[in-house]
Amino acid sequence: MEMHRETVCEIVLMGARSGKQIAVAMTVRDERRFLAFLRTTADVQILALNSPSADHVWLNAFPPRRSQDRLSRGFVLWNRAFNWEPEIQTFQHGAGVINAHRAPVIEYLRHPFFVPSREVGRLFWSRGVTIDGPYLGEDKVSRYAYDPERFDVWWRQVIQWIKANSYHRSDQHGFIHYLPWAWWMHGRWGRG
C-alpha cells in the first residue's frame, strides 16, 4: 500500500501529540485513597461518562460498582483550574458527558474485575487530540483551548503517585498497576 507524504506526516504528527494512558486496577477502597490524593493536588470534580440519569452525572465521590454494568465504569476527573464547559447529553438509557475527549480532564475507566473483558482499567489523557486534530481555542488556528504543558505537569504528578503506590504485573492485557487493595484481592493471585 502506497501512502502519500502528507498522510505519513499527519500520522507521525498525530502520534507525537496523541494521548497518554496508564493501565490501573483499583477497588472502591483504592479509589477513595486515590481521590483523596487528587484533592490534595487540585480542586477535582468527578463526572460520569455514563449515568442512569442527568441528575447523577456530577459526583462528589466514585459510586459503588454495579456488577456487569457499564454505567458505573467510566468517569472524568476534571481539574477545575482548567476552564471547561462539560456537555451533558441525555441518552435513551441514561446521560453522560459527551465532550471529554477534547477536554482538560483525565478519563478513568474502572478495571472489570468480575466481568470477562478485553478492556482493562485505565487513566487516560487525550491531550485534546482526536482524529479531527487538536482541540483549538477561540482563534481555532494555533492554540489549544487549555495549556497542555501545564496540564501535563498535573498528569505526571498523578501518574507518579499511581506508580509509587501500586504493584505491577504483566498479563494478557499488558502492564497493569494494581493499587494495594486491588493487588491483595486480585493481582497477586493472577486474577483480574
C-alpha positions as CSV (number, residue, x, y, z in Angstrom):
1,M,0.0,0.0,0.0
2,E,1.4,3.4,-1.0
3,M,0.8,6.4,1.3
4,H,1.2,10.0,0.3
5,R,3.8,12.0,2.1
6,E,1.1,14.3,3.7
7,T,-0.6,11.3,5.1
8,V,2.6,9.9,6.7
9,C,3.4,13.3,8.1
10,E,-0.1,13.6,9.5
11,I,0.2,10.2,11.2
12,V,3.6,11.0,12.7
13,L,2.3,14.3,13.9
14,M,-0.8,12.7,15.4
15,G,1.4,10.1,17.2
16,A,3.7,12.8,18.6
17,R,0.7,14.7,20.1
18,S,-1.6,11.7,20.9
19,G,-3.0,10.8,24.3
20,K,-1.3,9.3,27.3
21,Q,-2.5,6.4,29.4
22,I,-1.7,4.0,32.2
23,A,-3.4,0.7,33.0
24,V,-4.7,0.7,36.6
25,A,-6.8,-1.6,38.8
26,M,-8.4,-0.1,41.8
27,T,-11.1,-1.3,44.3
28,V,-13.6,1.1,45.7
29,R,-11.3,1.4,48.8
30,D,-8.3,2.2,46.5
31,E,-10.4,4.8,44.6
32,R,-11.2,6.6,47.9
33,R,-7.5,6.8,48.6
34,F,-6.8,7.9,45.0
35,L,-9.5,10.6,45.2
36,A,-8.1,11.9,48.5
37,F,-4.7,12.2,46.8
38,L,-6.1,14.0,43.8
39,R,-7.9,16.5,46.0
40,T,-4.6,17.4,47.7
41,T,-3.3,18.4,44.2
42,A,-6.3,20.3,42.8
43,D,-10.0,21.1,43.0
44,V,-11.1,17.9,41.3
45,Q,-14.7,17.3,40.1
46,I,-15.8,13.8,39.1
47,L,-18.3,13.4,36.3
48,A,-19.8,10.2,35.0
49,L,-19.3,9.4,31.3
50,N,-22.5,7.2,31.5
51,S,-25.0,7.6,34.3
52,P,-28.6,6.3,34.9
53,S,-29.8,10.0,34.7
54,A,-28.6,13.5,34.2
55,D,-29.0,14.1,38.0
56,H,-26.2,11.6,38.6
57,V,-23.5,12.9,36.2
58,W,-21.9,15.4,38.7
59,L,-20.4,13.3,41.5
60,N,-18.7,14.0,44.8
61,A,-17.2,10.5,45.0
62,F,-17.0,7.4,42.9
63,P,-20.3,5.5,43.1
64,P,-20.4,1.8,44.1
65,R,-19.6,-0.7,41.5
66,R,-22.5,-2.4,39.9
67,S,-21.6,-5.8,38.7
68,Q,-21.8,-6.2,34.9
69,D,-22.9,-2.6,34.5
70,R,-21.0,-0.4,32.1
71,L,-22.8,2.7,33.5
72,S,-20.6,2.6,36.6
73,R,-17.3,2.2,34.8
74,G,-16.3,5.4,33.2
75,F,-15.6,8.8,34.8
76,V,-14.0,12.1,34.0
77,L,-11.6,13.7,36.6
78,W,-11.6,17.4,36.0
79,N,-9.0,19.7,37.5
80,R,-11.1,22.8,37.8
81,A,-8.0,25.0,37.5
82,F,-8.5,24.5,33.7
83,N,-11.6,26.1,32.1
84,W,-14.0,23.7,30.5
85,E,-17.7,23.5,30.0
86,P,-18.9,19.9,30.3
87,E,-21.6,19.0,27.8
88,I,-24.2,16.6,29.3
89,Q,-26.4,14.7,26.9
90,T,-29.4,12.6,27.8
91,F,-29.5,9.1,26.1
92,Q,-32.2,6.5,25.8
93,H,-31.0,4.7,28.9
94,G,-29.2,7.5,30.9
95,A,-27.0,10.5,30.4
96,G,-23.3,11.4,30.4
97,V,-20.5,13.8,29.4
98,I,-20.0,13.9,25.7
99,N,-17.1,16.3,25.2
100,A,-14.4,14.7,27.4
101,H,-12.2,13.7,24.5
102,R,-11.1,17.3,23.9
103,A,-11.2,18.5,27.5
104,P,-8.6,19.2,30.1
105,V,-9.5,16.0,32.0
106,I,-8.3,12.6,32.9
107,E,-10.6,9.8,31.9
108,Y,-10.9,6.9,34.4
109,L,-12.2,3.5,33.3
110,R,-12.7,1.1,36.1
111,H,-11.0,-2.3,35.8
112,P,-13.6,-5.1,35.1
113,F,-12.5,-7.5,37.9
114,F,-15.5,-9.8,37.7
115,V,-16.6,-9.5,34.1
116,P,-14.7,-11.2,31.3
117,S,-13.5,-8.4,29.1
118,R,-10.7,-7.4,26.8
119,E,-10.7,-4.0,28.4
120,V,-8.6,-3.0,31.4
121,G,-8.9,-0.2,33.8
122,R,-7.0,2.9,32.8
123,L,-6.3,6.5,33.3
124,F,-6.2,8.4,30.0
125,W,-5.5,11.9,28.9
126,S,-6.3,12.6,25.3
127,R,-4.1,15.7,25.2
128,G,-7.0,17.3,23.4
129,V,-6.1,15.5,20.2
130,T,-8.7,13.4,18.3
131,I,-8.8,12.1,14.8
132,D,-10.0,15.6,13.8
133,G,-6.9,17.2,15.2
134,P,-6.2,19.2,18.4
135,Y,-8.8,21.0,20.3
136,L,-8.1,24.6,19.5
137,G,-9.1,27.6,21.4
138,E,-11.1,30.7,20.4
139,D,-8.9,31.5,17.4
140,K,-9.3,27.9,16.1
141,V,-5.9,28.2,14.5
142,S,-2.9,27.9,16.6
143,R,-3.6,27.1,20.2
144,Y,-5.3,24.6,22.5
145,A,-8.3,25.7,24.5
146,Y,-6.1,25.0,27.5
147,D,-2.4,24.9,28.3
148,P,-1.4,21.2,27.6
149,E,2.1,21.8,29.1
150,R,0.6,23.0,32.4
151,F,-1.9,20.1,32.4
152,D,1.0,17.7,31.7
153,V,2.6,18.7,35.0
154,W,-0.6,17.6,36.8
155,W,-0.9,14.4,34.7
156,R,2.7,13.5,35.6
157,Q,2.1,14.1,39.3
158,V,-1.0,11.8,39.1
159,I,0.9,9.1,37.3
160,Q,3.9,9.3,39.6
161,W,1.5,8.7,42.6
162,I,0.0,5.7,40.8
163,K,3.4,4.2,40.2
164,A,4.7,4.9,43.7
165,N,1.6,3.4,45.3
166,S,1.0,0.3,43.2
167,Y,2.1,-3.2,42.5
168,H,2.8,-4.1,38.9
169,R,2.1,-7.2,36.9
170,S,2.1,-8.1,33.2
171,D,-0.6,-10.3,31.8
172,Q,-2.5,-10.8,28.6
173,H,-3.7,-7.2,28.8
174,G,-0.2,-5.7,29.2
175,F,1.4,-4.0,32.2
176,I,-1.2,-3.2,34.9
177,H,-0.7,-1.1,38.0
178,Y,-2.7,-2.6,40.9
179,L,-3.3,-0.3,43.9
180,P,-2.9,-2.1,47.3
181,W,-6.4,-3.5,47.8
182,A,-6.8,-4.5,44.2
183,W,-3.5,-6.3,44.4
184,W,-4.4,-8.1,47.6
185,M,-7.8,-9.2,46.2
186,H,-7.0,-9.8,42.6
187,G,-3.5,-9.1,41.3
188,R,-1.2,-11.2,43.5
189,W,-3.1,-14.3,42.7
190,G,-3.0,-13.7,38.9
191,R,-6.8,-13.0,38.7
192,G,-8.3,-9.8,37.5
